[in-house]
Amino acid sequence: MEDFSLKVRALQALGSLLIAKPEYMLEKDIGKILEASLSSGADSRLKMQALQNMYEYLLDAENQLSADNISQKEVKYPENAGNSVPVAAGAGDTNICGGIVQLYWNSILERCLDMNDHVRQSALKIVEIVLRQGLVHPITCVPCLVALETDPLEANSKLAHHLLMNMNEKYPSFFESRLGDGLQLSFTFVHSITNNKVVANVKGKPDGNTTAYVRTGISRMYRLIRGNRISRNKFMHSIVRKFESGTWNYASVPFLVYCTEILASLPFTCPDEPLYLIYDINRVIQLRAGGLEANMKTWSSLSRQQDQAKIPNEIHEMDDTLAMRQISENNVTTEVPSENSCGFSREDLQKFQADCHDAIALQLLLKLKRHLKIVYVLNDDRCQAFSLKEHPKPGETISRQNVPFNISDISTDLPSSFQDMVQKYQEFKATLKDDTMDYATYTATINRKRPPAPRSSTRGGKPAPLRGRNSSDDDEDEDWTGGARKLDFSSHKTNSVRVTRQRLQA
């Protein structure tokens, strides 16, 4: 304990020395000490002292620069004096101050997202003074400030919002370009805070309710750009693009769920906002849904053919099932046999899981689209009539229904067996069929105001038509037109069996 206390005091003494001789911070040996003190593995007290040293140096440099500016206004220099450079902290010009900050800037930004709330607060104060002096490019700290909008410590979230507000006023062009990156960083930050149980018993914030303060922070940030149509569209588009196919990994599925919940909670005030979001979602669906469904149908057909051709062997099947489950265990790929019982290689299995990942992403977007249409009372005709070329009508408002966003019915687990693969394909196909239904069909279910259906008084009456979600797997997807689908009972044996079952249940 005494050795550790000695380290803290030595670091404090070093800070006093560096204020007088800031050029020493550019030396290699001093740099190693400061970097070690600002590293994630260092003790919180060492981090606090290192950040305090940097803050005091920057504050001293700012005060010295202000004093020099005042003296320059009072003293009349001769014409041949040239352009003199003001002195910062009594040693060197202002360039050395910017060089020092840029040298340790990444470490300072990392401490802004530290698990200790006091460390985050100290680092954020340094960011404030650095932005005030213009020592770094402001775009470098936008993602970090967006993440801090979701800080459970209210003082940090308010200061981060204040800095973002000033930045948006001065540099709106590049401010909006980094908001999407900030959302990714906020996801990592929030889950790290939650896992380390730092959010417990924070005054003014709900304990353990991650979504609550995240929604508050992101909504507050969205209000900064809501007044500019181009800015808000860029922000929403940057989030929707994360659902498009590309490099994927197992950890990205929870992030997509996070993005979906964020988009569903944005405080829209005019119809143009949800209409653009639906427009962008439709763009992704049109580009990806057809090819993805065809791929999954092919995989499903191949797995069924292999299931019909293989010889039953219980022990062999159990071994192969365990081998396939190892692929998804602990979110990493581990050793599996090159071939499994159904004749698929490990590479084929991973390709199918990639398709399933993209299917989950599209399912989340379709679920969000359905939620927006219900909450903001938007039917298909109005969504299809939306155009980016048409400007929104001034003063047009939108009503919002109090309907919670729920995605619990979507399975976000990647398949670990061929049965799971077929099931995921069926879920994806059903989601696409549901998307063809209009808003009126949605509200009939939500508001529970179903029109009275004529029922036969005799037992021999015809059963009610089945909906597309419950139709047989042999139905072709391209024949789906939305709404209730009527089945031809005279031509399908399977349908007659279902009719008999319905009669028995009745």
C-alpha positions, 0 to 999 in steps of 0.5 A, spaced: 500 500 500 505 504 501 509 503 494 502 504 491 501 511 495 508 513 493 507 511 485 501 516 486 505 522 489 511 521 484 506 521 479 503 528 482 510 531 483 512 529 475 505 533 473 508 539 477 515 538 473 511 537 466 507 544 467 514 547 467 517 543 462 512 540 457 517 538 452 519 533 457 512 529 455 514 528 448 520 524 451 520 517 450 521 515 457 516 520 460 511 517 455 512 510 457 510 512 464 504 516 462 501 511 457 502 506 462 498 510 467 493 511 462 492 504 460 486 500 461 489 495 466 492 501 471 489 502 477 483 508 477 487 512 482 493 512 477 489 514 471 485 519 475 492 522 477 495 522 470 488 525 467 489 531 473 496 532 471 494 533 463 488 537 465 492 542 470 497 543 464 492 544 459 489 549 464 495 553 465 497 553 458 490 556 456 491 561 462 498 563 459 495 564 452 490 568 454 495 573 458 499 573 452 493 575 448 492 581 452 499 583 453 499 583 445 493 588 444 497 593 449 504 593 446 505 596 440 510 592 436 515 595 431 513 594 423 520 589 423 518 585 429 515 580 425 509 575 427 511 573 434 508 566 437 505 567 444 508 562 449 504 557 452 506 555 459 512 559 459 516 554 455 515 553 447 509 556 443 502 553 442 504 548 437 508 544 443 501 544 446 497 541 440 503 536 439 502 533 446 495 532 446 495 529 439 500 524 442 496 522 448 489 523 445 487 516 443 489 514 451 484 520 453 479 518 449 479 511 451 479 513 458 472 517 457 469 510 456 472 507 462 468 503 467 470 508 473 465 514 472 470 518 476 475 517 471 470 518 465 468 525 468 476 527 469 477 525 461 471 528 459 473 535 462 480 534 458 476 533 452 472 539 453 478 544 454 481 541 448 475 542 444 475 549 446 482 550 445 482 547 438 488 543 439 485 537 435 480 535 429 473 535 433 471 529 428 475 525 432 471 525 438 464 525 436 463 517 436 466 518 444 461 523 445 455 520 442 457 514 447 457 518 453 450 521 451 448 514 454 452 515 460 448 513 466 452 518 470 448 524 469 453 529 469 457 526 464 451 525 459 449 532 460 456 535 458 457 530 452 451 533 450 453 540 451 459 539 447 456 535 441 451 541 441 456 546 440 460 542 435 453 541 431 453 548 430 460 549 428 461 543 424 455 540 422 457 537 415 462 532 419 459 532 425 453 527 422 458 523 418 460 520 425 454 519 428 453 512 426 460 510 429 458 513 435 452 508 435 457 502 435 461 505 440 455 506 445 453 499 444 460 497 446 460 502 452 453 500 455 454 493 455 461 494 458 458 498 464 452 493 465 456 487 465 461 491 470 455 493 474 457 500 475 449 502 473 447 500 480 444 506 484 446 512 480 441 517 482 436 520 477 437 513 472 433 507 472 438 501 476 439 496 471 435 498 465 439 499 460 434 501 454 431 507 458 438 511 459 440 509 452 433 511 449 434 518 453 441 519 450 440 517 443 433 521 443 437 527 445 442 527 440 437 526 435 433 532 436 440 536 435 439 534 427 432 533 427 431 540 424 435 538 418 432 533 413 439 531 410 442 530 416 437 526 420 436 522 413 444 521 413 443 519 420 438 514 419 441 511 413 448 510 416 444 505 421 440 502 416 446 500 412 449 496 418 443 491 416 446 490 409 450 484 408 458 484 409 463 482 414 459 479 419 460 475 426 456 472 432 457 478 436 454 483 431 447 480 432 446 483 439 448 490 436 443 489 430 438 488 435 440 494 439 440 498 433 433 496 431 431 498 438 434 505 437 431 506 431 424 504 434 425 509 439 427 515 435 422 521 437 419 523 430 415 529 430 413 529 422 411 524 417 417 525 413 421 521 418 418 515 419 416 515 412 424 515 410 426 510 414 421 505 411 423 507 404 430 506 406 428 499 409 424 497 403 431 499 399 434 493 403 429 488 403 428 489 395 436 488 394 437 482 399 430 478 400 429 475 394 436 472 393 437 470 400 430 467 400 433 463 394 439 461 398 436 458 404 431 454 400 436 451 396 440 449 403 433 447 406 432 442 400 439 439 400 438 438 407 432 434 406 434 430 401 440 428 405 436 426 411 431 422 406 438 418 403 442 417 410 441 410 414 439 411 421 444 411 426 443 414 433 450 414 435 452 417 429 447 422 429 448 424 436 456 425 435 455 429 429 450 434 432 455 435 438 460 437 432 455 442 429 454 445 436 461 446 437 461 452 431 456 456 435 459 455 442 462 461 446 461 465 439 467 462 436 469 457 431 472 451 434 474 444 431 469 440 427 470 434 422 471 436 415 464 432 413 458 431 417 452 426 417 448 430 412 454 430 407 455 438 408 462 440 409 464 445 415 465 451 410 458 450 407 455 450 414 458 457 415 456 459 409 449 457 411 450 461 418 452 467 414 445 467 410 441 466 417 445 472 420 443 476 414 436 473 414 435 475 422 438 482 420 432 483 415 427 480 420 429 485 424 428 491 419 421 488 417 419 488 424 421 495 425 417 497 419 411 494 421 412 497 428 412 504 424 406 503 420 402 501 426 405 507 431 404 512 426 398 510 422 401 509 415 398 505 410 402 502 404 399 507 399 402 513 403 409 509 404 409 508 396 407 515 395 413 517 399 419 521 395 425 524 396 424 529 391 418 532 395 419 536 400 415 535 407 409 540 408 411 545 413 407 545 419 405 537 418 405 533 424 404 526 426 400 522 431 404 516 435 400 510 438 402 508 444 404 501 442 411 498 445 416 495 440 417 487 441 422 483 437 421 477 442 418 473 437 424 473 433 429 468 434 436 471 434 440 465 435 444 462 429 443 455 427 447 449 430 443 443 426 440 442 420 433 442 423 434 449 426 436 451 419 430 449 416 426 452 422 430 459 420 428 459 413 420 457 415 421 463 420 424 468 414 419 466 409 413 467 414 416 474 415 416 476 408 409 474 407 407 478 413 410 484 410 405 484 404 399 485 409 397 492 409 396 497 415 389 495 416 390 488 417 395 490 423 391 494 426 385 489 426 390 485 430 392 490 435 386 494 436 382 487 437 376 490 432 375 484 428 369 485 423 364 480 425 365 473 420 359 469 418 359 463 421 355 457 419 350 454 424 351 447 422 357 443 423 357 442 416 359 449 414 365 451 411 371 453 415 374 460 416 380 461 411 387 460 413 392 465 413 398 465 409 403 464 416 399 457 417 399 455 410 403 449 407 410 449 405 409 447 398 405 454 397 410 458 392 412 465 395 411 469 389 404 467 389 403 471 396 399 477 395 398 479 402 392 478 407 388 472 408 390 466 403 384 461 401 386 454 399 383 450 394 380 444 398 379 440 392 386 439 389 390 438 396 390 432 400 394 436 405 389 441 406 383 436 407 387 433 413 387 440 416 380 442 414 378 435 418 383 437 424 379 444 424 372 441 424 374 436 430 377 442 434 371 446 433 
